[in-house]
Amino acid sequence: MSNMITKQKMETNVFLTAIVLVAMISFTSVSKVSAQGYGIKLAGVEINEENAADVLADGGKIVYDHASRTLTLNDAVVEYGLPALLEIGNNPDTITLVLNGYNRFNGEGWVVFSDSHLRITGSGSLLIENGTMAIAMAHYKSLTIDGGCSLDLRGRFYGLTTYQGGGELKINASTVRVEGPGYGSILDFKKIILENCYIEEPENAVIATKVYKDEQGNVTETVELIAIGETICKLPILIVPEVTNSVSQITGQAAVVEGHRGFVRVITNENNDASKRCEVFTTSGMSVLNIALSNKLTDIYLKPGMYIVSIDGQNTKVVVE
């Protein structure tokens, strides 16, 4: 009898232990499921309140702040397949993508797809490559690119596009290179607005209007795109700030500041002593370099973007490609 009771107690303990374990597993699963999702997926990972501070567990290279709806890339390199590397769901607020340093997305399909208004900004750069579309905006969703950032968008079929009758594309004082050799590089936006920048390449590319009609010949939608003559431009398009490749004279200092690919060149009329200072700032006001101009010619190597160069307190804007 004693052995039977002992056996029953053991079986009861095992059963209770199993219940506890199941409860713990269930609680853990519920905890994971109940984490608030923010409607943004990056490389298959949905951003939520638990992983927002380090989305891909890569040491904080990708951070999301839900209060400001801001996704920040810090020298991030991400590779992912279908359906989209960065997928932004429908959100009433504009999602902001901030670029710091060099960033690269290597994906398939729509590398970046946004069903929310999207703003890309920052002092850094982003290369998007290998997808059928580099960036695709959902119906009536607008894209703004500003802050002096640098984008290189390489789609196999489309570069930068939206559904027929999409929202606005606004580029302000930033460097944007787009290629879509299959069907077009930049097309199908409701309106394309270039502020403080222009199309540098191809030389004869312009913003054009395309009219969509139904079978009866009635106009259903009017959109804008980048074209060469009557043809959608499928060549690489380079949009640059108005100061790109400009030679800026700093009044009173007899100094010339030139923007080049990968560096800024400062030329003065004569060699200077170490008391003459050159400070370089991002457009947001962050100082990135402060050096003495001890030579007549000084090359300052910088990441792509727009900068403010200050020589003895006198400023000029310049873009590094």
Contacts in CASP RR format, 6 or more apart in sequence:
PFRMAT RR
TARGET T0000
AUTHOR 0000-0000-0000
METHOD contacts of the structure
MODEL  1
MSNMITKQKMETNVFLTAIVLVAMISFTSVSKVSAQGYGIKLAGVEINEE
NAADVLADGGKIVYDHASRTLTLNDAVVEYGLPALLEIGNNPDTITLVLN
GYNRFNGEGWVVFSDSHLRITGSGSLLIENGTMAIAMAHYKSLTIDGGCS
LDLRGRFYGLTTYQGGGELKINASTVRVEGPGYGSILDFKKIILENCYIE
EPENAVIATKVYKDEQGNVTETVELIAIGETICKLPILIVPEVTNSVSQI
TGQAAVVEGHRGFVRVITNENNDASKRCEVFTTSGMSVLNIALSNKLTDI
YLKPGMYIVSIDGQNTKVVVE
35 48 0 8 1.000
35 49 0 8 1.000
35 50 0 8 1.000
36 48 0 8 1.000
36 49 0 8 1.000
37 46 0 8 1.000
37 47 0 8 1.000
37 48 0 8 1.000
37 49 0 8 1.000
38 46 0 8 1.000
38 47 0 8 1.000
38 48 0 8 1.000
38 49 0 8 1.000
38 52 0 8 1.000
38 64 0 8 1.000
38 66 0 8 1.000
39 46 0 8 1.000
39 47 0 8 1.000
39 88 0 8 1.000
39 89 0 8 1.000
39 91 0 8 1.000
40 46 0 8 1.000
40 47 0 8 1.000
40 64 0 8 1.000
40 71 0 8 1.000
40 86 0 8 1.000
40 87 0 8 1.000
40 88 0 8 1.000
40 89 0 8 1.000
40 95 0 8 1.000
41 47 0 8 1.000
41 84 0 8 1.000
41 86 0 8 1.000
41 87 0 8 1.000
42 55 0 8 1.000
42 56 0 8 1.000
42 62 0 8 1.000
42 71 0 8 1.000
42 78 0 8 1.000
42 85 0 8 1.000
42 86 0 8 1.000
42 87 0 8 1.000
43 56 0 8 1.000
43 78 0 8 1.000
43 79 0 8 1.000
43 80 0 8 1.000
43 85 0 8 1.000
44 80 0 8 1.000
44 87 0 8 1.000
45 51 0 8 1.000
45 55 0 8 1.000
45 56 0 8 1.000
47 55 0 8 1.000
47 64 0 8 1.000
47 71 0 8 1.000
49 66 0 8 1.000
51 57 0 8 1.000
52 63 0 8 1.000
52 64 0 8 1.000
52 65 0 8 1.000
52 66 0 8 1.000
53 60 0 8 1.000
53 63 0 8 1.000
54 60 0 8 1.000
54 62 0 8 1.000
54 63 0 8 1.000
55 62 0 8 1.000
55 63 0 8 1.000
55 64 0 8 1.000
56 62 0 8 1.000
56 78 0 8 1.000
58 76 0 8 1.000
60 74 0 8 1.000
61 73 0 8 1.000
61 74 0 8 1.000
61 75 0 8 1.000
61 76 0 8 1.000
62 71 0 8 1.000
62 72 0 8 1.000
62 73 0 8 1.000
62 74 0 8 1.000
62 76 0 8 1.000
62 78 0 8 1.000
63 71 0 8 1.000
63 72 0 8 1.000
63 74 0 8 1.000
64 70 0 8 1.000
64 71 0 8 1.000
64 72 0 8 1.000
65 72 0 8 1.000
68 96 0 8 1.000
69 91 0 8 1.000
69 93 0 8 1.000
69 94 0 8 1.000
69 95 0 8 1.000
69 96 0 8 1.000
70 95 0 8 1.000
70 96 0 8 1.000
70 97 0 8 1.000
70 98 0 8 1.000
71 95 0 8 1.000
71 96 0 8 1.000
71 97 0 8 1.000
71 98 0 8 1.000
72 97 0 8 1.000
72 98 0 8 1.000
72 100 0 8 1.000
73 97 0 8 1.000
73 98 0 8 1.000
73 99 0 8 1.000
73 100 0 8 1.000
73 101 0 8 1.000
73 103 0 8 1.000
73 126 0 8 1.000
74 100 0 8 1.000
74 101 0 8 1.000
74 103 0 8 1.000
75 100 0 8 1.000
75 101 0 8 1.000
75 102 0 8 1.000
75 103 0 8 1.000
76 103 0 8 1.000
76 104 0 8 1.000
77 103 0 8 1.000
77 104 0 8 1.000
77 106 0 8 1.000
78 85 0 8 1.000
78 104 0 8 1.000
78 105 0 8 1.000
78 106 0 8 1.000
79 85 0 8 1.000
79 105 0 8 1.000
79 106 0 8 1.000
79 107 0 8 1.000
80 106 0 8 1.000
80 107 0 8 1.000
80 108 0 8 1.000
81 107 0 8 1.000
81 108 0 8 1.000
81 109 0 8 1.000
82 108 0 8 1.000
82 109 0 8 1.000
83 109 0 8 1.000
83 110 0 8 1.000
83 113 0 8 1.000
84 109 0 8 1.000
84 110 0 8 1.000
84 111 0 8 1.000
84 112 0 8 1.000
84 113 0 8 1.000
85 105 0 8 1.000
85 106 0 8 1.000
85 107 0 8 1.000
85 108 0 8 1.000
85 111 0 8 1.000
85 112 0 8 1.000
86 105 0 8 1.000
86 111 0 8 1.000
86 112 0 8 1.000
86 113 0 8 1.000
87 110 0 8 1.000
87 113 0 8 1.000
88 95 0 8 1.000
88 112 0 8 1.000
88 113 0 8 1.000
88 114 0 8 1.000
88 115 0 8 1.000
88 116 0 8 1.000
88 118 0 8 1.000
89 114 0 8 1.000
89 115 0 8 1.000
89 116 0 8 1.000
90 115 0 8 1.000
90 116 0 8 1.000
90 138 0 8 1.000
91 115 0 8 1.000
91 116 0 8 1.000
92 116 0 8 1.000
93 116 0 8 1.000
93 117 0 8 1.000
94 116 0 8 1.000
94 117 0 8 1.000
94 118 0 8 1.000
94 119 0 8 1.000
94 144 0 8 1.000
95 114 0 8 1.000
95 116 0 8 1.000
95 117 0 8 1.000
95 118 0 8 1.000
95 119 0 8 1.000
96 118 0 8 1.000
96 119 0 8 1.000
96 120 0 8 1.000
96 121 0 8 1.000
97 118 0 8 1.000
97 119 0 8 1.000
97 120 0 8 1.000
97 121 0 8 1.000
97 126 0 8 1.000
98 121 0 8 1.000
98 122 0 8 1.000
99 120 0 8 1.000
99 121 0 8 1.000
99 122 0 8 1.000
99 123 0 8 1.000
99 124 0 8 1.000
99 125 0 8 1.000
99 126 0 8 1.000
99 149 0 8 1.000
99 150 0 8 1.000
100 122 0 8 1.000
100 123 0 8 1.000
100 124 0 8 1.000
101 123 0 8 1.000
101 124 0 8 1.000
101 125 0 8 1.000
101 303 0 8 1.000
102 124 0 8 1.000
102 125 0 8 1.000
102 127 0 8 1.000
102 303 0 8 1.000
103 124 0 8 1.000
103 125 0 8 1.000
103 126 0 8 1.000
103 127 0 8 1.000
104 126 0 8 1.000
104 127 0 8 1.000
104 128 0 8 1.000
104 129 0 8 1.000
105 111 0 8 1.000
105 112 0 8 1.000
105 126 0 8 1.000
105 127 0 8 1.000
105 128 0 8 1.000
105 129 0 8 1.000
106 129 0 8 1.000
106 130 0 8 1.000
107 129 0 8 1.000
107 130 0 8 1.000
107 131 0 8 1.000
108 130 0 8 1.000
108 131 0 8 1.000
108 132 0 8 1.000
109 131 0 8 1.000
109 132 0 8 1.000
109 133 0 8 1.000
110 131 0 8 1.000
110 132 0 8 1.000
110 133 0 8 1.000
110 135 0 8 1.000
110 136 0 8 1.000
111 128 0 8 1.000
111 129 0 8 1.000
111 130 0 8 1.000
111 131 0 8 1.000
111 133 0 8 1.000
111 134 0 8 1.000
111 135 0 8 1.000
111 155 0 8 1.000
112 128 0 8 1.000
112 134 0 8 1.000
112 135 0 8 1.000
112 136 0 8 1.000
113 133 0 8 1.000
113 135 0 8 1.000
113 136 0 8 1.000
113 137 0 8 1.000
113 138 0 8 1.000
114 135 0 8 1.000
114 136 0 8 1.000
114 137 0 8 1.000
114 138 0 8 1.000
114 141 0 8 1.000
114 143 0 8 1.000
115 138 0 8 1.000
115 141 0 8 1.000
116 138 0 8 1.000
116 141 0 8 1.000
117 141 0 8 1.000
117 142 0 8 1.000
117 143 0 8 1.000
117 144 0 8 1.000
118 137 0 8 1.000
118 141 0 8 1.000
118 142 0 8 1.000
118 143 0 8 1.000
118 144 0 8 1.000
119 143 0 8 1.000
119 144 0 8 1.000
119 145 0 8 1.000
119 146 0 8 1.000
120 126 0 8 1.000
120 143 0 8 1.000
120 144 0 8 1.000
120 145 0 8 1.000
120 146 0 8 1.000
120 149 0 8 1.000
120 151 0 8 1.000
121 144 0 8 1.000
121 145 0 8 1.000
121 146 0 8 1.000
121 147 0 8 1.000
121 148 0 8 1.000
121 149 0 8 1.000
122 147 0 8 1.000
122 148 0 8 1.000
122 149 0 8 1.000
122 282 0 8 1.000
122 284 0 8 1.000
123 147 0 8 1.000
123 148 0 8 1.000
123 149 0 8 1.000
123 282 0 8 1.000
123 283 0 8 1.000
123 284 0 8 1.000
123 286 0 8 1.000
123 303 0 8 1.000
123 305 0 8 1.000
123 306 0 8 1.000
124 149 0 8 1.000
124 150 0 8 1.000
124 303 0 8 1.000
124 304 0 8 1.000
124 305 0 8 1.000
125 149 0 8 1.000
125 150 0 8 1.000
125 151 0 8 1.000
125 152 0 8 1.000
125 303 0 8 1.000
125 304 0 8 1.000
125 305 0 8 1.000
126 149 0 8 1.000
126 150 0 8 1.000
126 151 0 8 1.000
126 152 0 8 1.000
127 152 0 8 1.000
127 154 0 8 1.000
128 134 0 8 1.000
128 135 0 8 1.000
128 151 0 8 1.000
128 152 0 8 1.000
128 153 0 8 1.000
128 154 0 8 1.000
128 155 0 8 1.000
129 152 0 8 1.000
129 154 0 8 1.000
129 155 0 8 1.000
130 154 0 8 1.000
130 155 0 8 1.000
130 156 0 8 1.000
131 154 0 8 1.000
131 155 0 8 1.000
131 156 0 8 1.000
132 155 0 8 1.000
132 156 0 8 1.000
132 157 0 8 1.000
132 158 0 8 1.000
133 155 0 8 1.000
133 157 0 8 1.000
133 158 0 8 1.000
133 159 0 8 1.000
133 161 0 8 1.000
134 153 0 8 1.000
134 154 0 8 1.000
134 155 0 8 1.000
134 158 0 8 1.000
134 159 0 8 1.000
134 160 0 8 1.000
134 178 0 8 1.000
134 180 0 8 1.000
135 143 0 8 1.000
135 153 0 8 1.000
135 159 0 8 1.000
135 160 0 8 1.000
135 161 0 8 1.000
136 158 0 8 1.000
136 161 0 8 1.000
136 162 0 8 1.000
136 163 0 8 1.000
137 143 0 8 1.000
137 161 0 8 1.000
137 162 0 8 1.000
137 163 0 8 1.000
137 166 0 8 1.000
137 167 0 8 1.000
137 189 0 8 1.000
138 162 0 8 1.000
138 163 0 8 1.000
139 162 0 8 1.000
139 163 0 8 1.000
139 165 0 8 1.000
139 166 0 8 1.000
140 165 0 8 1.000
140 166 0 8 1.000
140 167 0 8 1.000
140 190 0 8 1.000
141 162 0 8 1.000
141 166 0 8 1.000
141 167 0 8 1.000
142 167 0 8 1.000
142 168 0 8 1.000
142 169 0 8 1.000
142 170 0 8 1.000
143 160 0 8 1.000
143 162 0 8 1.000
143 167 0 8 1.000
143 168 0 8 1.000
143 169 0 8 1.000
143 170 0 8 1.000
143 189 0 8 1.000
144 168 0 8 1.000
144 170 0 8 1.000
144 171 0 8 1.000
144 172 0 8 1.000
145 151 0 8 1.000
145 170 0 8 1.000
145 171 0 8 1.000
145 172 0 8 1.000
145 174 0 8 1.000
145 176 0 8 1.000
146 170 0 8 1.000
146 171 0 8 1.000
146 172 0 8 1.000
146 173 0 8 1.000
146 174 0 8 1.000
147 172 0 8 1.000
147 173 0 8 1.000
147 174 0 8 1.000
147 283 0 8 1.000
147 284 0 8 1.000
147 306 0 8 1.000
148 173 0 8 1.000
148 174 0 8 1.000
148 175 0 8 1.000
148 241 0 8 1.000
148 283 0 8 1.000
148 305 0 8 1.000
148 306 0 8 1.000
148 319 0 8 1.000
149 174 0 8 1.000
149 175 0 8 1.000
149 305 0 8 1.000
150 174 0 8 1.000
150 175 0 8 1.000
150 176 0 8 1.000
150 303 0 8 1.000
150 304 0 8 1.000
150 305 0 8 1.000
150 321 0 8 1.000
151 174 0 8 1.000
151 175 0 8 1.000
151 176 0 8 1.000
151 177 0 8 1.000
151 178 0 8 1.000
152 177 0 8 1.000
153 159 0 8 1.000
153 160 0 8 1.000
153 176 0 8 1.000
153 177 0 8 1.000
153 178 0 8 1.000
153 179 0 8 1.000
154 179 0 8 1.000
154 180 0 8 1.000
155 179 0 8 1.000
155 180 0 8 1.000
155 181 0 8 1.000
156 180 0 8 1.000
156 181 0 8 1.000
156 182 0 8 1.000
157 180 0 8 1.000
157 181 0 8 1.000
157 182 0 8 1.000
157 183 0 8 1.000
157 184 0 8 1.000
158 180 0 8 1.000
158 182 0 8 1.000
158 183 0 8 1.000
158 184 0 8 1.000
158 185 0 8 1.000
158 187 0 8 1.000
159 178 0 8 1.000
159 179 0 8 1.000
159 180 0 8 1.000
159 184 0 8 1.000
159 185 0 8 1.000
159 186 0 8 1.000
160 169 0 8 1.000
160 176 0 8 1.000
160 178 0 8 1.000
160 185 0 8 1.000
160 186 0 8 1.000
160 187 0 8 1.000
161 184 0 8 1.000
161 186 0 8 1.000
161 187 0 8 1.000
161 188 0 8 1.000
161 189 0 8 1.000
162 169 0 8 1.000
162 188 0 8 1.000
162 189 0 8 1.000
163 188 0 8 1.000
164 188 0 8 1.000
164 212 0 8 1.000
164 221 0 8 1.000
164 223 0 8 1.000
165 188 0 8 1.000
165 189 0 8 1.000
165 190 0 8 1.000
165 221 0 8 1.000
165 223 0 8 1.000
166 188 0 8 1.000
166 189 0 8 1.000
166 190 0 8 1.000
166 223 0 8 1.000
167 189 0 8 1.000
167 190 0 8 1.000
167 191 0 8 1.000
168 189 0 8 1.000
168 190 0 8 1.000
168 191 0 8 1.000
168 192 0 8 1.000
168 193 0 8 1.000
169 186 0 8 1.000
169 189 0 8 1.000
169 191 0 8 1.000
169 192 0 8 1.000
169 193 0 8 1.000
170 193 0 8 1.000
170 195 0 8 1.000
171 193 0 8 1.000
171 194 0 8 1.000
171 195 0 8 1.000
171 197 0 8 1.000
171 239 0 8 1.000
172 194 0 8 1.000
172 195 0 8 1.000
172 196 0 8 1.000
172 197 0 8 1.000
173 195 0 8 1.000
173 196 0 8 1.000
173 197 0 8 1.000
173 241 0 8 1.000
173 242 0 8 1.000
173 283 0 8 1.000
173 306 0 8 1.000
174 197 0 8 1.000
174 239 0 8 1.000
174 241 0 8 1.000
174 305 0 8 1.000
174 306 0 8 1.000
175 238 0 8 1.000
175 239 0 8 1.000
175 240 0 8 1.000
175 241 0 8 1.000
175 244 0 8 1.000
175 304 0 8 1.000
175 305 0 8 1.000
175 306 0 8 1.000
175 319 0 8 1.000
175 321 0 8 1.000
176 197 0 8 1.000
176 237 0 8 1.000
176 238 0 8 1.000
176 239 0 8 1.000
177 236 0 8 1.000
177 237 0 8 1.000
177 238 0 8 1.000
177 239 0 8 1.000
178 185 0 8 1.000
178 186 0 8 1.000
178 236 0 8 1.000
178 237 0 8 1.000
178 239 0 8 1.000
179 185 0 8 1.000
179 235 0 8 1.000
179 236 0 8 1.000
179 237 0 8 1.000
180 234 0 8 1.000
180 236 0 8 1.000
181 234 0 8 1.000
181 235 0 8 1.000
182 234 0 8 1.000
183 232 0 8 1.000
183 234 0 8 1.000
184 225 0 8 1.000
184 232 0 8 1.000
184 233 0 8 1.000
184 234 0 8 1.000
185 226 0 8 1.000
185 232 0 8 1.000
185 233 0 8 1.000
185 234 0 8 1.000
185 235 0 8 1.000
185 236 0 8 1.000
185 237 0 8 1.000
186 192 0 8 1.000
186 225 0 8 1.000
186 226 0 8 1.000
186 233 0 8 1.000
186 237 0 8 1.000
187 210 0 8 1.000
187 223 0 8 1.000
187 225 0 8 1.000
187 226 0 8 1.000
187 232 0 8 1.000
188 210 0 8 1.000
188 223 0 8 1.000
188 225 0 8 1.000
189 223 0 8 1.000
189 224 0 8 1.000
189 225 0 8 1.000
190 223 0 8 1.000
190 224 0 8 1.000
191 224 0 8 1.000
192 207 0 8 1.000
192 224 0 8 1.000
192 225 0 8 1.000
192 226 0 8 1.000
194 207 0 8 1.000
194 239 0 8 1.000
196 241 0 8 1.000
196 242 0 8 1.000
197 239 0 8 1.000
197 240 0 8 1.000
197 241 0 8 1.000
197 242 0 8 1.000
198 239 0 8 1.000
198 240 0 8 1.000
198 242 0 8 1.000
199 205 0 8 1.000
199 206 0 8 1.000
199 207 0 8 1.000
199 226 0 8 1.000
199 237 0 8 1.000
199 238 0 8 1.000
199 239 0 8 1.000
200 238 0 8 1.000
200 239 0 8 1.000
200 240 0 8 1.000
200 244 0 8 1.000
201 235 0 8 1.000
201 236 0 8 1.000
201 237 0 8 1.000
201 238 0 8 1.000
202 228 0 8 1.000
202 233 0 8 1.000
202 235 0 8 1.000
202 237 0 8 1.000
204 228 0 8 1.000
204 229 0 8 1.000
205 226 0 8 1.000
205 227 0 8 1.000
205 228 0 8 1.000
205 233 0 8 1.000
205 235 0 8 1.000
205 237 0 8 1.000
206 226 0 8 1.000
206 227 0 8 1.000
206 228 0 8 1.000
206 229 0 8 1.000
207 224 0 8 1.000
207 225 0 8 1.000
207 226 0 8 1.000
207 227 0 8 1.000
208 224 0 8 1.000
208 225 0 8 1.000
208 226 0 8 1.000
208 227 0 8 1.000
208 229 0 8 1.000
209 222 0 8 1.000
209 223 0 8 1.000
209 224 0 8 1.000
210 222 0 8 1.000
210 223 0 8 1.000
210 224 0 8 1.000
210 225 0 8 1.000
210 232 0 8 1.000
211 219 0 8 1.000
211 221 0 8 1.000
211 222 0 8 1.000
212 219 0 8 1.000
212 220 0 8 1.000
212 221 0 8 1.000
212 222 0 8 1.000
212 223 0 8 1.000
213 219 0 8 1.000
213 220 0 8 1.000
214 220 0 8 1.000
225 232 0 8 1.000
225 233 0 8 1.000
226 232 0 8 1.000
226 233 0 8 1.000
226 237 0 8 1.000
227 233 0 8 1.000
228 235 0 8 1.000
240 319 0 8 1.000
240 321 0 8 1.000
241 306 0 8 1.000
241 317 0 8 1.000
241 319 0 8 1.000
243 306 0 8 1.000
243 317 0 8 1.000
243 318 0 8 1.000
243 319 0 8 1.000
244 259 0 8 1.000
244 319 0 8 1.000
244 321 0 8 1.000
245 258 0 8 1.000
245 259 0 8 1.000
245 260 0 8 1.000
245 319 0 8 1.000
246 258 0 8 1.000
246 259 0 8 1.000
246 318 0 8 1.000
247 256 0 8 1.000
247 257 0 8 1.000
247 258 0 8 1.000
248 256 0 8 1.000
248 257 0 8 1.000
248 258 0 8 1.000
248 309 0 8 1.000
248 316 0 8 1.000
248 317 0 8 1.000
248 318 0 8 1.000
249 255 0 8 1.000
249 256 0 8 1.000
249 316 0 8 1.000
250 256 0 8 1.000
250 257 0 8 1.000
250 311 0 8 1.000
250 314 0 8 1.000
250 315 0 8 1.000
250 316 0 8 1.000
251 314 0 8 1.000
252 314 0 8 1.000
253 268 0 8 1.000
253 311 0 8 1.000
253 312 0 8 1.000
253 314 0 8 1.000
254 268 0 8 1.000
254 269 0 8 1.000
255 266 0 8 1.000
255 267 0 8 1.000
255 268 0 8 1.000
255 269 0 8 1.000
255 293 0 8 1.000
255 311 0 8 1.000
256 266 0 8 1.000
256 267 0 8 1.000
256 268 0 8 1.000
257 264 0 8 1.000
257 265 0 8 1.000
257 266 0 8 1.000
257 267 0 8 1.000
257 309 0 8 1.000
257 311 0 8 1.000
257 316 0 8 1.000
257 318 0 8 1.000
258 264 0 8 1.000
258 265 0 8 1.000
258 266 0 8 1.000
258 267 0 8 1.000
258 318 0 8 1.000
259 265 0 8 1.000
259 318 0 8 1.000
259 319 0 8 1.000
259 320 0 8 1.000
259 321 0 8 1.000
260 320 0 8 1.000
260 321 0 8 1.000
261 320 0 8 1.000
261 321 0 8 1.000
262 301 0 8 1.000
262 302 0 8 1.000
262 303 0 8 1.000
262 304 0 8 1.000
262 320 0 8 1.000
262 321 0 8 1.000
263 299 0 8 1.000
263 300 0 8 1.000
263 301 0 8 1.000
263 302 0 8 1.000
263 320 0 8 1.000
264 280 0 8 1.000
264 299 0 8 1.000
264 300 0 8 1.000
264 302 0 8 1.000
264 307 0 8 1.000
264 309 0 8 1.000
264 318 0 8 1.000
264 320 0 8 1.000
265 297 0 8 1.000
265 298 0 8 1.000
265 299 0 8 1.000
265 300 0 8 1.000
266 278 0 8 1.000
266 293 0 8 1.000
266 297 0 8 1.000
266 298 0 8 1.000
266 299 0 8 1.000
266 300 0 8 1.000
266 309 0 8 1.000
266 311 0 8 1.000
267 296 0 8 1.000
267 297 0 8 1.000
267 298 0 8 1.000
268 276 0 8 1.000
268 293 0 8 1.000
268 296 0 8 1.000
268 297 0 8 1.000
269 296 0 8 1.000
270 296 0 8 1.000
271 294 0 8 1.000
271 295 0 8 1.000
271 296 0 8 1.000
272 292 0 8 1.000
272 293 0 8 1.000
272 294 0 8 1.000
272 295 0 8 1.000
272 296 0 8 1.000
273 294 0 8 1.000
274 292 0 8 1.000
274 294 0 8 1.000
275 292 0 8 1.000
276 292 0 8 1.000
276 293 0 8 1.000
276 311 0 8 1.000
276 312 0 8 1.000
277 290 0 8 1.000
277 291 0 8 1.000
277 292 0 8 1.000
277 293 0 8 1.000
277 311 0 8 1.000
277 312 0 8 1.000
278 289 0 8 1.000
278 290 0 8 1.000
278 291 0 8 1.000
278 292 0 8 1.000
278 293 0 8 1.000
278 298 0 8 1.000
278 300 0 8 1.000
278 309 0 8 1.000
278 310 0 8 1.000
278 311 0 8 1.000
279 287 0 8 1.000
279 289 0 8 1.000
279 290 0 8 1.000
279 291 0 8 1.000
279 309 0 8 1.000
279 310 0 8 1.000
279 313 0 8 1.000
280 287 0 8 1.000
280 288 0 8 1.000
280 289 0 8 1.000
280 290 0 8 1.000
280 300 0 8 1.000
280 302 0 8 1.000
280 307 0 8 1.000
280 308 0 8 1.000
280 309 0 8 1.000
280 310 0 8 1.000
281 287 0 8 1.000
281 288 0 8 1.000
281 307 0 8 1.000
281 308 0 8 1.000
281 309 0 8 1.000
281 310 0 8 1.000
282 288 0 8 1.000
282 306 0 8 1.000
282 307 0 8 1.000
282 308 0 8 1.000
283 306 0 8 1.000
283 307 0 8 1.000
283 308 0 8 1.000
285 308 0 8 1.000
288 302 0 8 1.000
288 307 0 8 1.000
289 300 0 8 1.000
289 302 0 8 1.000
291 298 0 8 1.000
291 300 0 8 1.000
293 311 0 8 1.000
302 320 0 8 1.000
303 320 0 8 1.000
304 320 0 8 1.000
304 321 0 8 1.000
305 319 0 8 1.000
305 320 0 8 1.000
305 321 0 8 1.000
306 317 0 8 1.000
306 318 0 8 1.000
306 319 0 8 1.000
306 320 0 8 1.000
307 317 0 8 1.000
307 318 0 8 1.000
307 319 0 8 1.000
307 320 0 8 1.000
308 315 0 8 1.000
308 316 0 8 1.000
308 317 0 8 1.000
308 318 0 8 1.000
309 315 0 8 1.000
309 316 0 8 1.000
309 317 0 8 1.000
309 318 0 8 1.000
END
